[in-house]
Amino acid sequence: MEKIVIISSTNRPDSNTLKVCKVYREILKTRGIESSILDMCVLPENIAFAELHGRRSAEYDQLILENITSASAFIFVVPEYNGSFPGLLKVFIDSIHPREWTDKFVCLVGVSNGRAGNLRGMEHLTGILNYLKLHIYHNKLPISSIDKQWDPTGRFNSAEQTNACVEQIEGFLGFISKNTKFTT
């Protein structure tokens, strides 16, 4: 069984982005798929200056090995920051050699408090991921008004939103299995 890493693409503590990641992990778990969450809160505070250009620490190398090198697929949950995605995500991607990303699979989920669910940010990120030769699943799910989506237990308060996430995951797993020997 291959591993899917769900990337919480912000370092904002207790973010809605991380809540969405947990929903996706639970959906994958119900399908018997191994997954983990990479919360950008665990990245080194000085990532832009200490972990780039061949100066990586052993701890950061281990984080990359466990979350990028050993994964076959990723689900990026991407919040809207200033009409795009967080700069920290770009720094993180830039800190990893392009060969670590090549020929892996990606599913994109955008989140925002506004109406468009970070469609623009997902498109910006798509260009970067295409350049890195990742296989991007076509169904990019925008989740709008994210601050109003939750019940008190940390689950979506609407079956419609949960079903949209389930459908996206099922499609993504089908996309992977059609294109590789990835077992589901």
C-alpha positions as CSV (number, residue, x, y, z in Angstrom):
1,M,0.0,0.0,0.0
2,E,1.3,3.4,-1.0
3,K,1.2,6.4,1.2
4,I,-0.7,9.7,0.7
5,V,0.5,12.8,2.5
6,I,-2.1,15.5,3.2
7,I,-0.3,18.9,3.3
8,S,-1.8,21.6,5.5
9,S,-0.4,24.5,3.5
10,T,-0.2,27.1,6.2
11,N,1.6,27.5,9.5
12,R,-1.4,29.3,11.1
13,P,-2.1,27.5,14.4
14,D,-5.5,25.7,14.7
15,S,-6.4,26.7,11.1
16,N,-9.4,25.7,9.2
17,T,-7.0,24.3,6.7
18,L,-5.8,21.7,9.2
19,K,-9.4,20.9,10.1
20,V,-10.0,20.1,6.4
21,C,-6.9,17.9,6.4
22,K,-8.3,15.9,9.3
23,V,-11.6,15.4,7.4
24,Y,-9.7,14.1,4.4
25,R,-7.6,11.8,6.6
26,E,-10.7,10.3,8.1
27,I,-12.3,9.7,4.7
28,L,-9.1,8.0,3.5
29,K,-9.1,5.9,6.6
30,T,-12.6,4.6,6.0
31,R,-11.3,3.4,2.6
32,G,-8.3,1.6,4.1
33,I,-5.8,4.1,2.7
34,E,-2.7,5.0,4.7
35,S,-2.3,8.7,5.0
36,S,-0.6,11.3,7.2
37,I,-0.8,15.0,7.6
38,L,2.1,17.3,7.2
39,D,1.3,20.4,9.2
40,M,3.5,23.3,8.1
41,C,3.6,24.4,11.8
42,V,6.3,21.8,12.2
43,L,8.6,23.4,9.6
44,P,11.7,25.2,11.0
45,E,11.1,28.9,11.7
46,N,14.1,29.8,9.7
47,I,13.3,27.6,6.7
48,A,13.9,30.4,4.2
49,F,17.5,30.9,5.3
50,A,18.7,27.6,6.9
51,E,17.1,24.8,4.8
52,L,17.8,26.0,1.3
53,H,20.7,25.8,-1.1
54,G,22.3,22.6,0.2
55,R,22.3,23.6,3.9
56,R,19.6,21.3,5.2
57,S,19.7,20.0,8.7
58,A,19.4,16.3,9.5
59,E,16.0,16.9,11.1
60,Y,14.7,18.6,7.9
61,D,16.1,15.9,5.7
62,Q,14.2,13.4,7.8
63,L,11.0,15.4,7.5
64,I,11.4,15.4,3.7
65,L,12.2,11.7,3.6
66,E,9.1,10.8,5.7
67,N,6.6,13.2,4.0
68,I,7.8,13.8,0.4
69,T,10.3,11.1,-0.7
70,S,8.4,8.2,0.7
71,A,5.0,9.4,-0.5
72,S,3.4,8.5,-3.9
73,A,0.6,11.1,-3.7
74,F,-0.3,14.3,-2.0
75,I,-3.5,16.2,-1.1
76,F,-2.6,19.9,-0.8
77,V,-5.2,21.8,1.3
78,V,-4.5,25.4,0.3
79,P,-5.9,28.4,2.1
80,E,-6.2,31.8,0.3
81,Y,-3.5,34.3,1.2
82,N,-3.8,37.6,-0.7
83,G,-5.4,36.1,-3.7
84,S,-3.1,33.1,-4.0
85,F,-1.5,30.6,-1.6
86,P,0.8,31.1,1.4
87,G,4.4,32.1,0.6
88,L,5.6,29.5,3.1
89,L,4.2,26.8,0.8
90,K,6.4,28.1,-2.0
91,V,9.4,28.3,0.2
92,F,8.8,24.7,1.3
93,I,8.4,23.5,-2.3
94,D,11.6,25.4,-3.3
95,S,13.5,23.7,-0.4
96,I,13.0,20.3,-2.0
97,H,14.9,19.0,-5.1
98,P,12.5,18.8,-8.1
99,R,13.3,15.1,-8.5
100,E,11.6,14.4,-5.2
101,W,8.2,15.5,-6.7
102,T,8.5,14.0,-10.2
103,D,5.8,11.6,-11.4
104,K,3.8,11.7,-8.1
105,F,0.1,12.5,-7.9
106,V,-1.6,15.5,-6.5
107,C,-5.1,16.5,-5.5
108,L,-5.9,20.1,-4.7
109,V,-8.4,21.5,-2.2
110,G,-8.8,25.3,-1.8
111,V,-10.2,27.0,1.2
112,S,-11.2,30.5,1.9
113,N,-13.6,32.7,3.9
114,G,-14.7,34.3,0.6
115,R,-16.8,33.0,-2.2
116,A,-14.3,31.4,-4.6
117,G,-12.7,28.8,-2.3
118,N,-9.2,29.9,-3.4
119,L,-9.6,29.0,-7.1
120,R,-6.9,31.5,-8.1
121,G,-4.4,30.1,-5.6
122,M,-5.0,26.6,-6.8
123,E,-4.4,27.7,-10.4
124,H,-1.2,29.4,-9.3
125,L,0.0,26.3,-7.5
126,T,-1.0,24.1,-10.5
127,G,1.5,25.9,-12.7
128,I,4.3,25.2,-10.2
129,L,3.3,21.6,-9.8
130,N,3.1,21.1,-13.5
131,Y,6.6,22.4,-13.9
132,L,7.8,19.9,-11.2
133,K,6.2,17.1,-13.4
134,L,3.5,16.0,-10.9
135,H,0.3,14.4,-12.1
136,I,-2.5,16.7,-11.1
137,Y,-6.1,15.4,-10.6
138,H,-8.5,17.6,-12.6
139,N,-11.2,17.9,-9.9
140,K,-9.9,20.8,-7.8
141,L,-12.3,21.4,-4.9
142,P,-12.9,24.9,-3.7
143,I,-14.4,25.2,-0.3
144,S,-15.9,28.7,0.3
145,S,-17.0,30.4,3.5
146,I,-14.8,27.9,5.4
147,D,-15.3,29.7,8.7
148,K,-19.0,28.8,8.6
149,Q,-18.6,25.1,7.6
150,W,-18.0,23.5,11.0
151,D,-20.1,21.7,13.6
152,P,-18.9,21.7,17.2
153,T,-17.1,18.3,16.7
154,G,-14.8,19.6,13.9
155,R,-16.8,18.0,11.1
156,F,-18.5,19.7,8.2
157,N,-22.0,20.9,9.2
158,S,-23.4,19.9,5.8
159,A,-23.6,16.5,4.2
160,E,-23.3,18.2,0.8
161,Q,-19.8,19.4,1.7
162,T,-18.7,16.1,3.1
163,N,-20.0,14.3,0.0
164,A,-18.1,16.7,-2.3
165,C,-14.9,15.7,-0.4
166,V,-15.7,12.0,-0.6
167,E,-16.4,12.3,-4.3
168,Q,-13.1,14.1,-4.9
169,I,-11.2,11.5,-3.0
170,E,-12.8,8.6,-4.8
171,G,-12.1,10.3,-8.1
172,F,-8.5,10.9,-7.1
173,L,-8.0,7.3,-6.1
174,G,-9.4,6.2,-9.4
175,F,-7.1,8.6,-11.2
176,I,-4.1,7.2,-9.4
177,S,-5.0,3.6,-10.0
178,K,-5.6,4.2,-13.8
179,N,-2.2,5.7,-14.1
180,T,0.0,3.5,-11.9
181,K,0.2,0.2,-10.0
182,F,-0.9,2.1,-6.9
183,T,-3.1,-0.2,-4.9
184,T,-6.2,0.9,-3.2
